[in-house]
Amino acid sequence: MKRFTVRVQLHTKEGKQYDLDSETYKVLHAEMQSLGFTKTIESVRGTIHDLPSAEYNYISSNNGVTKHDILGAAKEAGKATGQNFSILVNPIADVGRCWYNLDETEESED
């Protein structure tokens, strides 16, 4: 399995960060989800946690997938918003990730 943490920061056309409404981020989240990215991370104990704003998790069973493949997919999602954006892709080493104080994901009741 290959794992990646990806950050996508949207900008206005003028290059300003944090001036975008939540509706624009909803478009990004939907696009990222359609490409297999999630907004959660799972601990070794099986607890699911929410990632910080603008961060995504990607897990692939394809060992041939590269950070550049993941960057390309995230770029496609960013383009769907019609805004400028910045992306950072972090491949995760075999030793895994660590974090502090991430909220546990609330179970949705459908």
N, C-alpha and C positions, 0 to 999 in steps of 0.2 A: 504494500500500500504506500502511496505517496500522499503527503499532506502538505498543505500550504495555508498560510495566513495571508490575506490580501486586504489592503486598505485602499478604498476609493474615496477621494475627497473631491467633491464637486465645487466648481467656481462659477461665478457669473461670467457673462461675456466680457465684462470689464476686468476679470481676473480676481475679483473679491471673493474670499472664502467666507463661509458662514452667513451669507446674505440670502441664501436660497430657502424657499419654503419647504415644508415637509412633504408637499405633494410631489415635488421634484425628486425627493429622495425615495418616495414610494415607487416611482417609475424605475429608479435604479434598483431598488430591492427586488421588485418583480422580475426585472431582466436578469439580475444575478441569480435569483432562485431558478428561473427557467433554464439557466446554464449549469445548474448543479451546485451552486454556492449556497451555504447556509449562514445564518446569523447566530449559530450556536456552536458550542464546543462540548465534548464529552470527556469527563474525567476517567481515570483508570477504574474508578469504582462504579462507573455508569451514570453518574450525576450529570445532567445536562445544564449548561450555563449559557447565559446570553453574552454575546461578545459586545465590546464597546461600540459606540456609534461609528458607522462607516467602515467597520471591520467585518470580514467574511472568512469563512472556513471552506476549504475545498479538499476533498478526499477522493483519490482515484485508485482503482485497482489496476490501472494501466501503468506499469512501471516505466513505460517509455515516455510518459507525459513529462514535459519540461516546464520550468518557470516561464519560459517564453510562450508556451502554449497557454498557460494560465493568464499571463499578461494579455495575450491576444483576446481571450474570451472576455476578460474584464473590460478591455477597451471597447469591445462591441456593446457591452451593457452601458458603459459610460456614454457612448455616442447616442444611444437611444433617448437620453435625457435632453439632448439638444444644448447641453451646457459644456463648458470646458471642464477638465478634470485632471487630477493627478492620481497615479496608482503606484503602490509599493507592494511587491510580491516577495514573501519570505518562505522559501522551502523549509520544511521542518525536518531536522535530523532525526535519526533513529532514537535518540535519547528523549525525544518528545518536547512538550511545552510545559511551562509552569505559569501560574497566574495567581492573582490575589484579589479577593473581594468581588468577584464577578457574581452577579445575581443568578440564582437558580431560575431556570426557565419555568414559567407558570404553565401548567397543563391547560390546554384549550379544551373547552367543552363544546363539542359540536352538536 
